């Protein structure tokens, strides 16, 4: 009986592992090719459907090609997706609804949307947390409590993220501080599994 129980547990864990792997395979995966190496992020359309759809639309349009990580704070996050290599701000689509109340936390290695003080002002800029930043999480639907929408996580290339976070920073373009002194360029973003997009689009319209 104990043997049957042990086998049952192993089969159960194996099935669970297979389900997790299948879920990861079905979710959109994006390669961020940078001048310091490649980063792969797994997006979570089930948690942040509108945010993921928005991000993928910018990728499809080639918006992020030849932009930079313009703000790097080594004990906080790395931010990019809004400026060209010569610090020209790129025109964006309309802002999107804040989806930070989705249960996801700004943990180390997660990707989230940057925004202004207006909770619903996110457009194209994003950041990758380089440490646990729980203070950025949703707490309430109030100006101070909305938080920042997490919509995915790094699954490959965290060493590249760490390399970027350790870049020497200072003034650059319109920024008096925190700009990498050697530009960190986002050469391109590529959706690695296009078959996942139809499912993402369907979720976003619900």
Buried (B, 14 or more C-beta within 10 A) or exposed (E): EEEEEEEEEEEEEEEEEEEEEEEEEBBBBBBBBBBBEBBBBBBBBBBBBBBBBBBBEBBEEEBBBEBBBBBBBBEBBBBBBBBBBEBEEBEBEEBBEBBBBBEBBBBBBBBBBBBEEEBEEBBBBBBBBBBBBEEBBBEEEEEEEBBBBBBBBBBEBBEBBEBBBEBEBEEBBEBEEBBBEEBBBBEBBBBEEEEBBEBBBEBBEE
